[in-house]
Amino acid sequence: MEITALIVEDDDRIVRSIEDALYSLGHAFTSAASQEEAIEALGASRFDYVLLDLHIPARRGRGGASIECGANLLRQIRERYSAVELPVIVITAQSSACVNLATELHRSGADEFISKPFPETGRTLPSVVREVLEPRMKAAGAQSDSQAEAAQPRPFESGELVFSPDRVDLCGVKVCGDASSGIMRKILDTLREKHDDGRYRRFSGTKLAREAGAIRGQNAAAEAISTFRDKVRKRLREECGIDCGRDDVIENTDGLGYRFTSKIIVRDASEARCPPSESNGMSRLSEAVSGDPVKATDDPVFRSGNGHSHGRRAPENPPAAPAGGTDDPVNDPVTDDGADQPMAVVRSVRQQWALAQMKAGQPVRRKDIEQEFRVSRETAKRDLADLGDQIEFTGPPKTGCYRLKQPLHQAQARARRSATRK
């Protein structure tokens, strides 16, 4: 940090001796030869201290130097700057007038005095300057230490892991891309699954590799997770000042399997942006589609999360939802990119697609929705659960699928035909 002084002295010989002393201290300096020049210099630049000779003129080149001009300048400095902001060292001559002014000048804001000609031993000019600046230097050092301490990364305590179709963010920092970015995205999608009590499920490296389609098996999964941990640590430290441990996000305690730690809160991007007051949007959507409130499904696929996908594409023109009023989220404009849409609107598109597939005679499985819209397992489960009054699960838990429920009269007719054949 460069220290700069303002020298207020009208005698060139004294100015040169002061400049030599300050140069040896490594300080920069600016000179003013009058009260007027000093005021102009203070308004134009920042200084760390002032060396003020009392016997100066009010204006340069007009004569009339007097001790009163220096005293008045001192008062003017103190009106604008405190002693902490701008210390003033008064240069006095060996005269009775200067000695008599010392008490008054102290009250006016002088921090220290030194007589001229300057002593070569004892209280020299450099020693007085250092003495005056010492409190400021200590304060600056303490501030630097405080700033350095504040700059130290804080430990990772908890964070939201937000899933979007094209990325995964932790604490607002991107830590993974979409499904095309490698097996890590598929591993993260798998690790989202929870037990009924809300704890994240554990998965072996072999299971994660199988879910992610990794050819090299558990070694590929372990390498991907290790790289992911390093990336998370680096990015959170650089962008958030957070010190994230290797096991703070994904743990593998005692080799029992990988899972998210309790510090992680998983969110869908659409849910993270949706205010709690919009949570009733799904009931409004369900009523618009089915006419009845949605009930939770008891289908085994919903509970277990198993299924199979045929990778079908969505119809170009999915059936429009019935009108439900101007404030119904079903009727809001929907874009191709659901990441920026309210949660209820995005779900309506996925549900419309699922219903269209079933109406066309195509069975629908949970993973079909996951792959078609690149959403999480939990999101697909909720979509199907919200259609519980209109659809039913048929077949074995692991290979079954969802179909539209048949109207009662069709079911009764089919039952009569079956009884007749027997």
Beta strands, then each sheet from edge to edge (+ up, - down):
strand 1: 4-8
strand 2: 28-32
strand 3: 49-53
strand 4: 88-93
strand 5: 112-116
strand 6: 154-155
strand 7: 159-163
strand 8: 168-170
strand 9: 173-176
strand 10: 242-243
strand 11: 250-251
strand 12: 259-260
strand 13: 264-268
strand 14: 391-394
strand 15: 401-404
sheet 1: 2+ 1+ 3+ 4+ 5+
sheet 2: 6+ 10+
sheet 3: 9+ 8- 7+ 13+
sheet 4: 11+ 12-
sheet 5: 14+ 15-
end
